[in-house]
Amino acid sequence: GQNIDQPTEMTATEGAIVQINCTYQTSGFNGLFWYQQHAGEAPTFLSYNVLDGLEEKGRFSSFLSRSKGYSYLLLKELQMKDSASYLCATMDSNYQLIWGAGTKLIIKP
Amino acid sequence: DAGVTQSPTHLIKTRGQHVTLRCSPISGHKSVSWYQQVLGQGPQFIFQYYEKEERGRGNFPDRFSARQFPNYSSELNVNALLLGDSALYLCASRLEGAGHMAQYFGPGTRLLVL
C-alpha cells in the first residue's frame, strides 16, 4: 500500500529553526517533494529529493533517506510569513504524486 | 511568464448538477494533472494527461471525467454532483523530461455543492 505520515501541527518561535518529518511507504519511487500551502491558496513547490542526502535552498533544506523511507524539511530563521501548511508528497512509478495530509506550522512572535 | 490559470475561481452548484472546470498550463508544459483537496487534507489525485492522452486516473467514480486539448489546456467534468464533491480543485502542470519533476499549481477552483 501507499502511506505518507507527517505531524498534524507544529509550533515554533520567530527566528528559530524547525524540522518537519515525513515517513512514507510507496509502490515505486521517483522522488519526494515538499510544498508550502498558505490557507486558501494553492501549493507552491519548495524542494525535490530523489537521491539520499541534504538539499539546501536558502533558509529551507530537505533531507531524504530512501532506505528508511524518511524525509525532513528544515526551516531556519523562521519568519511570520512561514506560517502555513507543509505538504510532503512522493512521486510513484507512473509520475503521479501521492500526498500526505500536511503539517500546519504556527509561528509565534 | 504566466503561471497555471484556472477558471472559474469559485462556483456554487446544487446536488445533481454538473460542472466543468478549466485549466491552462504554463506555456510549454504538456502534462496536466487534476487534484481534489478537501479542507484539512492533502490533495487527492484525480487525473493526469500528457499529450492529450490519459496517463493516470485516481480512485474517483465515473462521474469524474477529463480531457486535454491540442493546446494542452484541460477540462475536468463532474456529473451528478454530490455534497461531498465540495472541495478545492487544483490543476498542476509539469514540463516533461529529466530534471523537470516539479508540478506547478494553479490557484484552484473552489466548488461548493448545496
Boltz contact constraints between the chains, C-beta under 6 A:
constraints:
  - contact:
      token1: [A, 31]
      token2: [B, 101]
      max_distance: 6.0
  - contact:
      token1: [A, 42]
      token2: [B, 90]
      max_distance: 6.0
  - contact:
      token1: [A, 42]
      token2: [B, 105]
      max_distance: 6.0
  - contact:
      token1: [A, 42]
      token2: [B, 107]
      max_distance: 6.0
  - contact:
      token1: [A, 42]
      token2: [B, 108]
      max_distance: 6.0
  - contact:
      token1: [A, 43]
      token2: [B, 105]
      max_distance: 6.0
  - contact:
      token1: [A, 45]
      token2: [B, 102]
      max_distance: 6.0
  - contact:
      token1: [A, 48]
      token2: [B, 101]
      max_distance: 6.0
  - contact:
      token1: [A, 48]
      token2: [B, 102]
      max_distance: 6.0
  - contact:
      token1: [A, 87]
      token2: [B, 42]
      max_distance: 6.0
  - contact:
      token1: [A, 94]
      token2: [B, 56]
      max_distance: 6.0
  - contact:
      token1: [A, 96]
      token2: [B, 45]
      max_distance: 6.0
  - contact:
      token1: [A, 96]
      token2: [B, 48]
      max_distance: 6.0
  - contact:
      token1: [A, 96]
      token2: [B, 56]
      max_distance: 6.0
  - contact:
      token1: [A, 99]
      token2: [B, 42]
      max_distance: 6.0
  - contact:
      token1: [A, 99]
      token2: [B, 43]
      max_distance: 6.0
  - contact:
      token1: [A, 100]
      token2: [B, 42]
      max_distance: 6.0
  - contact:
      token1: [A, 101]
      token2: [B, 41]
      max_distance: 6.0
  - contact:
      token1: [A, 101]
      token2: [B, 42]
      max_distance: 6.0
  - contact:
      token1: [A, 102]
      token2: [B, 42]
      max_distance: 6.0
